[in-house]
Amino acid sequence: MEADELLIRVAGGDQRAFEDLYGLVSGPVFGLVRRIVRDPAQSEEVSQEVLLELWRSAARFDPRRGSALSWILTLAHRRAVDRVRSARAAGEREQREALRAGEPAFDHVAEEVEAGLEREWVRRCLDRLTALQRQSVTLAYYDGYTYREVAERLQLPLGTVKTRMRDGLTRLRACLGGAA
């Protein structure tokens, strides 16, 4: 049975015809909505809204003005565009409110507290390294020296510095892994 016939039967309240029509048009509706909305979850939601609207407003379909599929896809297109515009407007409103309130879009205090906690955790983990490992890691990662430069500064062979660094970083990774 074609979509036009099914839609006319749906307008009369035929649930079986709606099931058949759903199976026939849900794929194209989702595909169109997905191309517009992009987000999969939002696309599923909009598609369901369109199909629900289809059940409720099937009587508005006029076969003289076009095919059922084009009418359904027009409903889907409009609903998807409305969703995108609504999301964009909500984002712009939030931005304007944040600017008007003189507050950033994120919480500076929370960011600073979190960064402070992370620094403290790194310090504790560095303190667990041997003095030689800590010195090598600090020179390389905090002071920006290369392995070769660290070896020259500490007056040690390059291989020794690389081994210290590898062992120190392994211990740091194990220690910091507990922070997550």
Salt bridges, closest charged atoms under 4 A:
ASP14 OD2 - ARG9 NH2 2.65
GLU19 OE1 - ARG16 NH1 3.27
ASP20 OD1 - ARG16 NH1 3.57
GLU45 OE2 - ARG83 NH2 3.27
GLU49 OE1 - ARG79 NH1 3.16
GLU49 OE2 - ARG83 NH2 2.66
GLU53 OE1 - ARG79 NH2 2.61
ASP62 OD1 - ARG64 NE 3.01
GLU97 OE2 - ARG100 NH2 2.45
GLU120 OE1 - ARG123 NH1 3.07
GLU120 OE2 - ARG124 NE 3.49
ASP167 OD1 - ARG166 NH2 3.49
